[in-house]
Amino acid sequence: MKNPENELKILELISQGKDDISQRDISRIIGLSLGMTNSILRRFAEKGLITIKKVNNRNIQYALTAKGFEEIGHRSWNYFKRTIKNVVVYREAINGILKEALDNGFRDVVLVGSSDLEFIVEHECYKLGFPFRTVYEKSEDLSENSFLIFAENQVKDPHERSFSYSLNNLVY
């Protein structure tokens, strides 16, 4: 199955112009099998995105063509659009969760752990006038009036207060 992000990473690696990067290096860096990497590189060559030059019996050089650079721009733009769309979806979901917490009488929001979504949670708290803070471990000094949001890398205790939220539920 094609993964546009892995393909973009391969094109970006080749664009760096390192003459000594091997198929095995690309495979290891991207985290793909050697066979899959070979298949992608052959497809890129057939599409005119890269050139493959045999230096000797053991070494091959890869170079990006003008069409390949154009493809990086196109794929990067699509990746950016998907990312922005996800930010909007996450923002709307977090806003709804926080409004519900406000309606249930919580007075502040505590993010437990480190999250890539922290900036969204903090921004939505600011917009709603909800005090916000981050703790990196769940501690005993949390108020019963604090609405807890658990970062994606935190495991929510099943015995935790019933009205808290795990960002794992948002990430898809």
Protein Blocks (a to p, Z undefined) as FASTA:
>chain_A
ZZfklmmmmmmmmmnopakbcfklmmmmnopafklmmmmmmmmmmnopaccddfblmbcc
ddddfklmmmmmmmmmmmmmmmmmmmmmmmmmmmmmmmmmmmnopabdcdedjdfklmmm
mmmmmmnopacdddfbdcfkbcfkbccdddfkbccdfkbcfbdcdfklmpZZ
